[in-house]
């Protein structure tokens, strides 16, 4: 039963020359979702990359901020 419905849908999509508005909306949501997923991955990667140097800099500069001598 399911294969018949799927086959009918595929032939409908293949036969129609113009895009159904639902398919355009589905395609737009898919592309937007993939884009947001990639941006989220890069956002977390950038946060990890930026967090490490700032942590090291704060450790290095901490004695100088307290006013201790570094002889």
PDB file of N, CA, C and O in Angstrom:
ATOM      1  N   UNK A   1       0.840  -1.196   0.000  1.00  0.00           N
ATOM      2  CA  UNK A   1       0.000   0.000   0.000  1.00  0.00           C
ATOM      3  C   UNK A   1       0.876   1.247   0.000  1.00  0.00           C
ATOM      4  O   UNK A   1       0.652   2.178  -0.775  1.00  0.00           O
ATOM      5  N   UNK A   2       1.859   1.255   0.862  1.00  0.00           N
ATOM      6  CA  UNK A   2       2.728   2.434   0.951  1.00  0.00           C
ATOM      7  C   UNK A   2       3.519   2.628  -0.336  1.00  0.00           C
ATOM      8  O   UNK A   2       3.702   3.757  -0.793  1.00  0.00           O
ATOM      9  N   UNK A   3       3.986   1.530  -0.920  1.00  0.00           N
ATOM     10  CA  UNK A   3       4.779   1.651  -2.150  1.00  0.00           C
ATOM     11  C   UNK A   3       3.929   2.197  -3.297  1.00  0.00           C
ATOM     12  O   UNK A   3       4.433   2.930  -4.148  1.00  0.00           O
ATOM     13  N   UNK A   4       2.625   1.840  -3.323  1.00  0.00           N
ATOM     14  CA  UNK A   4       1.753   2.376  -4.369  1.00  0.00           C
ATOM     15  C   UNK A   4       1.586   3.878  -4.216  1.00  0.00           C
ATOM     16  O   UNK A   4       1.610   4.612  -5.204  1.00  0.00           O
ATOM     17  N   UNK A   5       1.418   4.334  -2.991  1.00  0.00           N
ATOM     18  CA  UNK A   5       1.265   5.770  -2.751  1.00  0.00           C
ATOM     19  C   UNK A   5       2.558   6.495  -3.117  1.00  0.00           C
ATOM     20  O   UNK A   5       2.523   7.550  -3.752  1.00  0.00           O
ATOM     21  N   UNK A   6       3.680   5.937  -2.723  1.00  0.00           N
ATOM     22  CA  UNK A   6       4.964   6.569  -3.035  1.00  0.00           C
ATOM     23  C   UNK A   6       5.192   6.602  -4.534  1.00  0.00           C
ATOM     24  O   UNK A   6       5.691   7.594  -5.067  1.00  0.00           O
ATOM     25  N   UNK A   7       4.832   5.530  -5.216  1.00  0.00           N
ATOM     26  CA  UNK A   7       5.012   5.476  -6.670  1.00  0.00           C
ATOM     27  C   UNK A   7       4.130   6.517  -7.359  1.00  0.00           C
ATOM     28  O   UNK A   7       4.560   7.171  -8.310  1.00  0.00           O
ATOM     29  N   UNK A   8       2.888   6.666  -6.872  1.00  0.00           N
ATOM     30  CA  UNK A   8       1.980   7.662  -7.444  1.00  0.00           C
ATOM     31  C   UNK A   8       2.523   9.074  -7.218  1.00  0.00           C
ATOM     32  O   UNK A   8       2.452   9.921  -8.108  1.00  0.00           O
ATOM     33  N   UNK A   9       3.064   9.321  -6.024  1.00  0.00           N
ATOM     34  CA  UNK A   9       3.628  10.649  -5.724  1.00  0.00           C
ATOM     35  C   UNK A   9       4.822  10.935  -6.617  1.00  0.00           C
ATOM     36  O   UNK A   9       4.969  12.049  -7.122  1.00  0.00           O
ATOM     37  N   UNK A  10       5.681   9.934  -6.817  1.00  0.00           N
ATOM     38  CA  UNK A  10       6.859  10.141  -7.667  1.00  0.00           C
ATOM     39  C   UNK A  10       6.451  10.437  -9.103  1.00  0.00           C
ATOM     40  O   UNK A  10       7.044  11.301  -9.750  1.00  0.00           O
ATOM     41  N   UNK A  11       5.454   9.735  -9.604  1.00  0.00           N
ATOM     42  CA  UNK A  11       5.030  10.003 -10.976  1.00  0.00           C
ATOM     43  C   UNK A  11       4.363  11.366 -11.065  1.00  0.00           C
ATOM     44  O   UNK A  11       4.485  12.043 -12.086  1.00  0.00           O
ATOM     45  N   UNK A  12       3.659  11.783 -10.013  1.00  0.00           N
ATOM     46  CA  UNK A  12       3.058  13.114 -10.009  1.00  0.00           C
ATOM     47  C   UNK A  12       4.146  14.185 -10.067  1.00  0.00           C
ATOM     48  O   UNK A  12       4.057  15.141 -10.837  1.00  0.00           O
ATOM     49  N   UNK A  13       5.179  14.005  -9.234  1.00  0.00           N
ATOM     50  CA  UNK A  13       6.267  14.987  -9.209  1.00  0.00           C
ATOM     51  C   UNK A  13       6.995  14.994 -10.553  1.00  0.00           C
ATOM     52  O   UNK A  13       7.339  16.059 -11.067  1.00  0.00           O
ATOM     53  N   UNK A  14       7.229  13.825 -11.116  1.00  0.00           N
ATOM     54  CA  UNK A  14       7.938  13.756 -12.385  1.00  0.00           C
ATOM     55  C   UNK A  14       7.122  14.315 -13.544  1.00  0.00           C
ATOM     56  O   UNK A  14       7.682  14.901 -14.470  1.00  0.00           O
ATOM     57  N   UNK A  15       5.811  14.141 -13.501  1.00  0.00           N
ATOM     58  CA  UNK A  15       4.973  14.593 -14.608  1.00  0.00           C
ATOM     59  C   UNK A  15       4.722  16.094 -14.577  1.00  0.00           C
ATOM     60  O   UNK A  15       4.590  16.722 -15.627  1.00  0.00           O
ATOM     61  N   UNK A  16       4.657  16.673 -13.386  1.00  0.00           N
ATOM     62  CA  UNK A  16       4.322  18.095 -13.306  1.00  0.00           C
ATOM     63  C   UNK A  16       5.507  18.945 -13.729  1.00  0.00           C
ATOM     64  O   UNK A  16       6.630  18.739 -13.271  1.00  0.00           O
ATOM     65  N   UNK A  17       5.243  19.896 -14.603  1.00  0.00           N
ATOM     66  CA  UNK A  17       6.307  20.766 -15.096  1.00  0.00           C
ATOM     67  C   UNK A  17       6.626  21.870 -14.085  1.00  0.00           C
ATOM     68  O   UNK A  17       7.789  22.229 -13.905  1.00  0.00           O
ATOM     69  N   UNK A  18       5.606  22.401 -13.432  1.00  0.00           N
ATOM     70  CA  UNK A  18       5.833  23.483 -12.485  1.00  0.00           C
ATOM     71  C   UNK A  18       5.950  22.926 -11.068  1.00  0.00           C
ATOM     72  O   UNK A  18       5.392  21.876 -10.749  1.00  0.00           O
ATOM     73  N   UNK A  19       6.675  23.641 -10.240  1.00  0.00           N
ATOM     74  CA  UNK A  19       6.878  23.177  -8.865  1.00  0.00           C
ATOM     75  C   UNK A  19       5.628  23.469  -8.036  1.00  0.00           C
ATOM     76  O   UNK A  19       5.014  24.529  -8.161  1.00  0.00           O
ATOM     77  N   UNK A  20       5.277  22.536  -7.212  1.00  0.00           N
ATOM     78  CA  UNK A  20       4.192  22.728  -6.271  1.00  0.00           C
ATOM     79  C   UNK A  20       4.667  23.699  -5.191  1.00  0.00           C
ATOM     80  O   UNK A  20       5.818  23.597  -4.767  1.00  0.00           O
ATOM     81  N   UNK A  21       3.835  24.635  -4.728  1.00  0.00           N
ATOM     82  CA  UNK A  21       4.273  25.567  -3.669  1.00  0.00           C
ATOM     83  C   UNK A  21       4.754  24.838  -2.415  1.00  0.00           C
ATOM     84  O   UNK A  21       5.671  25.297  -1.735  1.00  0.00           O
ATOM     85  N   UNK A  22       4.135  23.713  -2.117  1.00  0.00           N
ATOM     86  CA  UNK A  22       4.568  22.956  -0.938  1.00  0.00           C
ATOM     87  C   UNK A  22       6.000  22.470  -1.113  1.00  0.00           C
ATOM     88  O   UNK A  22       6.774  22.480  -0.156  1.00  0.00           O
ATOM     89  N   UNK A  23       6.363  22.047  -2.318  1.00  0.00           N
ATOM     90  CA  UNK A  23       7.725  21.566  -2.548  1.00  0.00           C
ATOM     91  C   UNK A  23       8.733  22.706  -2.440  1.00  0.00           C
ATOM     92  O   UNK A  23       9.848  22.512  -1.955  1.00  0.00           O
ATOM     93  N   UNK A  24       8.341  23.890  -2.892  1.00  0.00           N
ATOM     94  CA  UNK A  24       9.234  25.050  -2.782  1.00  0.00           C
ATOM     95  C   UNK A  24       9.446  25.397  -1.314  1.00  0.00           C
ATOM     96  O   UNK A  24      10.572  25.676  -0.904  1.00  0.00           O
ATOM     97  N   UNK A  25       8.390  25.382  -0.524  1.00  0.00           N
ATOM     98  CA  UNK A  25       8.509  25.681   0.909  1.00  0.00           C
ATOM     99  C   UNK A  25       9.366  24.626   1.588  1.00  0.00           C
ATOM    100  O   UNK A  25      10.224  24.957   2.406  1.00  0.00           O
ATOM    101  N   UNK A  26       9.144  23.358   1.258  1.00  0.00           N
ATOM    102  CA  UNK A  26       9.923  22.268   1.851  1.00  0.00           C
ATOM    103  C   UNK A  26      11.401  22.410   1.502  1.00  0.00           C
ATOM    104  O   UNK A  26      12.266  22.217   2.355  1.00  0.00           O
ATOM    105  N   UNK A  27      11.686  22.747   0.252  1.00  0.00           N
ATOM    106  CA  UNK A  27      13.072  22.933  -0.180  1.00  0.00           C
ATOM    107  C   UNK A  27      13.709  24.102   0.548  1.00  0.00           C
ATOM    108  O   UNK A  27      14.862  24.007   0.967  1.00  0.00           O
ATOM    109  N   UNK A  28      12.984  25.204   0.711  1.00  0.00           N
ATOM    110  CA  UNK A  28      13.517  26.378   1.403  1.00  0.00           C
ATOM    111  C   UNK A  28      13.808  26.061   2.870  1.00  0.00           C
ATOM    112  O   UNK A  28      14.846  26.464   3.395  1.00  0.00           O
ATOM    113  N   UNK A  29      12.906  25.346   3.528  1.00  0.00           N
ATOM    114  CA  UNK A  29      13.120  24.987   4.931  1.00  0.00           C
ATOM    115  C   UNK A  29      14.308  24.040   5.052  1.00  0.00           C
ATOM    116  O   UNK A  29      15.091  24.153   5.995  1.00  0.00           O
ATOM    117  N   UNK A  30      14.451  23.115   4.120  1.00  0.00           N
ATOM    118  CA  UNK A  30      15.583  22.184   4.160  1.00  0.00           C
ATOM    119  C   UNK A  30      16.903  22.918   4.014  1.00  0.00           C
ATOM    120  O   UNK A  30      17.842  22.673   4.772  1.00  0.00           O
ATOM    121  N   UNK A  31      16.980  23.827   3.034  1.00  0.00           N
ATOM    122  CA  UNK A  31      18.221  24.572   2.819  1.00  0.00           C
ATOM    123  C   UNK A  31      18.522  25.449   4.027  1.00  0.00           C
ATOM    124  O   UNK A  31      19.671  25.537   4.461  1.00  0.00           O
ATOM    125  N   UNK A  32      17.497  26.097   4.572  1.00  0.00           N
ATOM    126  CA  UNK A  32      17.696  26.957   5.742  1.00  0.00           C
ATOM    127  C   UNK A  32      18.138  26.134   6.951  1.00  0.00           C
ATOM    128  O   UNK A  32      18.997  26.570   7.717  1.00  0.00           O
ATOM    129  N   UNK A  33      17.562  24.961   7.123  1.00  0.00           N
ATOM    130  CA  UNK A  33      17.951  24.106   8.239  1.00  0.00           C
ATOM    131  C   UNK A  33      19.392  23.641   8.128  1.00  0.00           C
ATOM    132  O   UNK A  33      20.123  23.633   9.118  1.00  0.00           O
ATOM    133  N   UNK A  34      19.802  23.256   6.936  1.00  0.00           N
ATOM    134  CA  UNK A  34      21.196  22.827   6.740  1.00  0.00           C
ATOM    135  C   UNK A  34      22.139  23.994   6.992  1.00  0.00           C
ATOM    136  O   UNK A  34      23.180  23.827   7.627  1.00  0.00           O
ATOM    137  N   UNK A  35      21.777  25.183   6.496  1.00  0.00           N
ATOM    138  CA  UNK A  35      22.620  26.370   6.687  1.00  0.00           C
ATOM    139  C   UNK A  35      22.764  26.694   8.180  1.00  0.00           C
ATOM    140  O   UNK A  35      23.866  26.965   8.656  1.00  0.00           O
ATOM    141  N   UNK A  36      21.649  26.664   8.910  1.00  0.00           N
ATOM    142  CA  UNK A  36      21.700  26.978  10.337  1.00  0.00           C
ATOM    143  C   UNK A  36      22.499  25.926  11.102  1.00  0.00           C
ATOM    144  O   UNK A  36      23.217  26.259  12.045  1.00  0.00           O
ATOM    145  N   UNK A  37      22.381  24.667  10.707  1.00  0.00           N
ATOM    146  CA  UNK A  37      23.149  23.610  11.362  1.00  0.00           C
ATOM    147  C   UNK A  37      24.649  23.827  11.169  1.00  0.00           C
ATOM    148  O   UNK A  37      25.429  23.683  12.110  1.00  0.00           O
ATOM    149  N   UNK A  38      25.048  24.174   9.942  1.00  0.00           N
ATOM    150  CA  UNK A  38      26.468  24.410   9.660  1.00  0.00           C
ATOM    151  C   UNK A  38      26.957  25.624  10.434  1.00  0.00           C
ATOM    152  O   UNK A  38      28.055  25.602  10.989  1.00  0.00           O
ATOM    153  N   UNK A  39      26.145  26.696  10.479  1.00  0.00           N
ATOM    154  CA  UNK A  39      26.536  27.900  11.220  1.00  0.00           C
ATOM    155  C   UNK A  39      26.684  27.583  12.711  1.00  0.00           C
ATOM    156  O   UNK A  39      27.597  28.085  13.366  1.00  0.00           O
ATOM    157  N   UNK A  40      25.792  26.756  13.244  1.00  0.00           N
ATOM    158  CA  UNK A  40      25.860  26.397  14.660  1.00  0.00           C
ATOM    159  C   UNK A  40      27.128  25.614  14.952  1.00  0.00           C
ATOM    160  O   UNK A  40      27.771  25.837  15.977  1.00  0.00           O
ATOM    161  N   UNK A  41      27.496  24.696  14.059  1.00  0.00           N
ATOM    162  CA  UNK A  41      28.735  23.929  14.247  1.00  0.00           C
ATOM    163  C   UNK A  41      29.948  24.846  14.244  1.00  0.00           C
ATOM    164  O   UNK A  41      30.824  24.717  15.099  1.00  0.00           O
ATOM    165  N   UNK A  42      30.008  25.772  13.290  1.00  0.00           N
ATOM    166  CA  UNK A  42      31.134  26.693  13.236  1.00  0.00           C
ATOM    167  C   UNK A  42      31.136  27.635  14.432  1.00  0.00           C
ATOM    168  O   UNK A  42      32.202  28.031  14.901  1.00  0.00           O
ATOM    169  N   UNK A  43      29.944  28.004  14.939  1.00  0.00           N
ATOM    170  CA  UNK A  43      29.855  28.888  16.100  1.00  0.00           C
ATOM    171  C   UNK A  43      30.491  28.223  17.315  1.00  0.00           C
ATOM    172  O   UNK A  43      31.267  28.850  18.035  1.00  0.00           O
ATOM    173  N   UNK A  44      30.161  26.947  17.545  1.00  0.00           N
ATOM    174  CA  UNK A  44      30.746  26.252  18.691  1.00  0.00           C
ATOM    175  C   UNK A  44      32.229  26.005  18.477  1.00  0.00           C
ATOM    176  O   UNK A  44      33.002  26.047  19.434  1.00  0.00           O
ATOM    177  N   UNK A  45      32.643  25.749  17.242  1.00  0.00           N
ATOM    178  CA  UNK A  45      34.068  25.552  16.958  1.00  0.00           C
ATOM    179  C   UNK A  45      34.829  26.846  17.224  1.00  0.00           C
ATOM    180  O   UNK A  45      35.920  26.812  17.793  1.00  0.00           O
ATOM    181  N   UNK A  46      34.263  27.998  16.818  1.00  0.00           N
ATOM    182  CA  UNK A  46      34.904  29.288  17.060  1.00  0.00           C
ATOM    183  C   UNK A  46      34.956  29.599  18.554  1.00  0.00           C
ATOM    184  O   UNK A  46      35.951  30.140  19.037  1.00  0.00           O
ATOM    185  N   UNK A  47      33.903  29.266  19.284  1.00  0.00           N
ATOM    186  CA  UNK A  47      33.917  29.526  20.733  1.00  0.00           C
ATOM    187  C   UNK A  47      35.012  28.717  21.409  1.00  0.00           C
ATOM    188  O   UNK A  47      35.703  29.227  22.291  1.00  0.00           O
ATOM    189  N   UNK A  48      35.178  27.459  21.006  1.00  0.00           N
ATOM    190  CA  UNK A  48      36.239  26.643  21.599  1.00  0.00           C
ATOM    191  C   UNK A  48      37.611  27.207  21.262  1.00  0.00           C
ATOM    192  O   UNK A  48      38.502  27.246  22.111  1.00  0.00           O
ATOM    193  N   UNK A  49      37.776  27.647  20.005  1.00  0.00           N
ATOM    194  CA  UNK A  49      39.067  28.154  19.575  1.00  0.00           C
ATOM    195  C   UNK A  49      39.382  29.475  20.270  1.00  0.00           C
ATOM    196  O   UNK A  49      40.537  29.728  20.615  1.00  0.00           O
ATOM    197  N   UNK A  50      38.377  30.318  20.480  1.00  0.00           N
ATOM    198  CA  UNK A  50      38.619  31.611  21.106  1.00  0.00           C
ATOM    199  C   UNK A  50      38.769  31.500  22.618  1.00  0.00           C
ATOM    200  O   UNK A  50      39.437  32.332  23.232  1.00  0.00           O
ATOM    201  N   UNK A  51      38.164  30.495  23.224  1.00  0.00           N
ATOM    202  CA  UNK A  51      38.201  30.382  24.679  1.00  0.00           C
ATOM    203  C   UNK A  51      39.607  30.028  25.170  1.00  0.00           C
ATOM    204  O   UNK A  51      40.040  30.518  26.213  1.00  0.00           O
ATOM    205  N   UNK A  52      40.316  29.184  24.427  1.00  0.00           N
ATOM    206  CA  UNK A  52      41.618  28.701  24.901  1.00  0.00           C
ATOM    207  C   UNK A  52      42.658  29.820  24.959  1.00  0.00           C
ATOM    208  O   UNK A  52      43.313  29.952  25.993  1.00  0.00           O
ATOM    209  N   UNK A  53      42.855  30.641  23.911  1.00  0.00           N
ATOM    210  CA  UNK A  53      43.858  31.699  24.026  1.00  0.00           C
ATOM    211  C   UNK A  53      43.517  32.719  25.109  1.00  0.00           C
ATOM    212  O   UNK A  53      44.419  33.182  25.807  1.00  0.00           O
ATOM    213  N   UNK A  54      42.249  33.084  25.272  1.00  0.00           N
ATOM    214  CA  UNK A  54      41.905  34.087  26.284  1.00  0.00           C
ATOM    215  C   UNK A  54      42.195  33.534  27.677  1.00  0.00           C
ATOM    216  O   UNK A  54      42.595  34.286  28.567  1.00  0.00           O
ATOM    217  N   UNK A  55      42.000  32.239  27.877  1.00  0.00           N
ATOM    218  CA  UNK A  55      42.288  31.627  29.172  1.00  0.00           C
ATOM    219  C   UNK A  55      43.796  31.658  29.446  1.00  0.00           C
ATOM    220  O   UNK A  55      44.227  31.969  30.556  1.00  0.00           O
ATOM    221  N   UNK A  56      44.585  31.335  28.428  1.00  0.00           N
ATOM    222  CA  UNK A  56      46.036  31.353  28.603  1.00  0.00           C
ATOM    223  C   UNK A  56      46.548  32.760  28.847  1.00  0.00           C
ATOM    224  O   UNK A  56      47.448  32.955  29.664  1.00  0.00           O
ATOM    225  N   UNK A  57      45.990  33.745  28.155  1.00  0.00           N
ATOM    226  CA  UNK A  57      46.422  35.134  28.337  1.00  0.00           C
ATOM    227  C   UNK A  57      46.096  35.597  29.743  1.00  0.00           C
ATOM    228  O   UNK A  57      46.903  36.291  30.361  1.00  0.00           O
ATOM    229  N   UNK A  58      44.930  35.229  30.266  1.00  0.00           N
ATOM    230  CA  UNK A  58      44.566  35.673  31.615  1.00  0.00           C
ATOM    231  C   UNK A  58      45.499  35.026  32.642  1.00  0.00           C
ATOM    232  O   UNK A  58      45.841  35.656  33.643  1.00  0.00           O
ATOM    233  N   UNK A  59      45.910  33.787  32.410  1.00  0.00           N
ATOM    234  CA  UNK A  59      46.836  33.151  33.349  1.00  0.00           C
ATOM    235  C   UNK A  59      48.208  33.822  33.313  1.00  0.00           C
ATOM    236  O   UNK A  59      48.848  33.990  34.351  1.00  0.00           O
ATOM    237  N   UNK A  60      48.650  34.199  32.133  1.00  0.00           N
ATOM    238  CA  UNK A  60      49.977  34.804  32.004  1.00  0.00           C
ATOM    239  C   UNK A  60      49.984  36.194  32.596  1.00  0.00           C
ATOM    240  O   UNK A  60      50.942  36.569  33.272  1.00  0.00           O
ATOM    241  N   UNK A  61      48.929  36.975  32.356  1.00  0.00           N
ATOM    242  CA  UNK A  61      48.942  38.375  32.775  1.00  0.00           C
ATOM    243  C   UNK A  61      48.468  38.556  34.213  1.00  0.00           C
ATOM    244  O   UNK A  61      48.525  39.669  34.735  1.00  0.00           O
ATOM    245  N   UNK A  62      48.005  37.497  34.863  1.00  0.00           N
ATOM    246  CA  UNK A  62      47.451  37.636  36.206  1.00  0.00           C
ATOM    247  C   UNK A  62      48.465  38.156  37.225  1.00  0.00           C
ATOM    248  O   UNK A  62      48.114  39.061  37.982  1.00  0.00           O
ATOM    249  N   UNK A  63      49.708  37.642  37.297  1.00  0.00           N
ATOM    250  CA  UNK A  63      50.656  38.192  38.287  1.00  0.00           C
ATOM    251  C   UNK A  63      50.968  39.662  38.035  1.00  0.00           C
ATOM    252  O   UNK A  63      51.182  40.417  38.983  1.00  0.00           O
ATOM    253  N   UNK A  64      50.997  40.077  36.777  1.00  0.00           N
ATOM    254  CA  UNK A  64      51.300  41.474  36.479  1.00  0.00           C
ATOM    255  C   UNK A  64      50.129  42.365  36.870  1.00  0.00           C
ATOM    256  O   UNK A  64      50.329  43.516  37.259  1.00  0.00           O
ATOM    257  N   UNK A  65      48.909  41.844  36.769  1.00  0.00           N
ATOM    258  CA  UNK A  65      47.756  42.638  37.164  1.00  0.00           C
ATOM    259  C   UNK A  65      47.734  42.838  38.675  1.00  0.00           C
ATOM    260  O   UNK A  65      47.275  43.874  39.157  1.00  0.00           O
ATOM    261  N   UNK A  66      48.222  41.861  39.419  1.00  0.00           N
ATOM    262  CA  UNK A  66      48.264  42.000  40.875  1.00  0.00           C
ATOM    263  C   UNK A  66      49.381  42.939  41.314  1.00  0.00           C
ATOM    264  O   UNK A  66      49.396  43.382  42.462  1.00  0.00           O
ATOM    265  N   UNK A  67      50.301  43.244  40.433  1.00  0.00           N
ATOM    266  CA  UNK A  67      51.367  44.175  40.771  1.00  0.00           C
ATOM    267  C   UNK A  67      52.611  43.496  41.317  1.00  0.00           C
ATOM    268  O   UNK A  67      53.502  44.154  41.854  1.00  0.00           O
ATOM    269  N   UNK A  68      52.667  42.168  41.178  1.00  0.00           N
ATOM    270  CA  UNK A  68      53.861  41.475  41.667  1.00  0.00           C
ATOM    271  C   UNK A  68      55.006  41.674  40.684  1.00  0.00           C
ATOM    272  O   UNK A  68      54.780  41.841  39.486  1.00  0.00           O
ATOM    273  N   UNK A  69      56.211  41.655  41.181  1.00  0.00           N
ATOM    274  CA  UNK A  69      57.358  41.807  40.287  1.00  0.00           C
ATOM    275  C   UNK A  69      57.635  40.485  39.605  1.00  0.00           C
ATOM    276  O   UNK A  69      57.329  39.427  40.154  1.00  0.00           O
ATOM    277  N   UNK A  70      58.207  40.531  38.421  1.00  0.00           N
ATOM    278  CA  UNK A  70      58.484  39.319  37.661  1.00  0.00           C
ATOM    279  C   UNK A  70      59.988  39.137  37.470  1.00  0.00           C
ATOM    280  O   UNK A  70      60.433  38.769  36.382  1.00  0.00           O
ATOM    281  N   UNK A  71      60.756  39.385  38.495  1.00  0.00           N
ATOM    282  CA  UNK A  71      62.224  39.243  38.429  1.00  0.00           C
ATOM    283  C   UNK A  71      62.617  37.789  38.400  1.00  0.00           C
ATOM    284  O   UNK A  71      63.805  37.471  38.345  1.00  0.00           O
TER     285      UNK A  71
END
